[in-house]
Amino acid sequence: VYAATAEGELYVLDAKTGCIHWTLEVEASIRSAITLDQRGNGQLVAYFGDQAANVYAVDATVGNTVGKVLWKVDVDEHPHAAITAAPQLHNGRLYVPVSSREESQVGDPRYPCCSFRGSVVSLDATTGARLWKTYTVAQTPGPTAKNSIGTQLYGPAGGAIWNTPTIDTKRSVLYVGTG
């Protein structure tokens, strides 16, 4: 069993006994499920994202004493970007939904809201190389107005992707839900 925690730990447990095979601590909290893949050479790989918008590929072999990070990629530079859902794996590509914690800031009149745009990032599953990135809001946010205390506001923004993408393999179409 592969499980993650809000403290940023990945646990690999024996499904029969509950004993811990190994753990791995990463940079930030993990909210997503784990996507597992058995590569052609038999290697088991776990893919997941954290609340700092990093995506990881980890050697998930049970016989290890600790999970070895095969690659780690930061998929978004926004300070509130986060990965909240499992990446979707298909034909050697990892489709990563990018969300945000910016919503938690909107109640603060001093926060220059809002500049985050949701996106999907496609990564090569073997190397972590970015293949493409597409935003849910095409236009880059810019200054719009100032609020009652003089804080500069920005827009357009939003469209965070909180859930795992779905792939229609027959039509080669990727579906995502936005918030």
Order of alpha helices (4+ residues) and beta strands (2+ residues): beta-beta-beta-beta-beta-beta-beta-beta-beta-beta-beta-beta-beta-beta-beta-beta
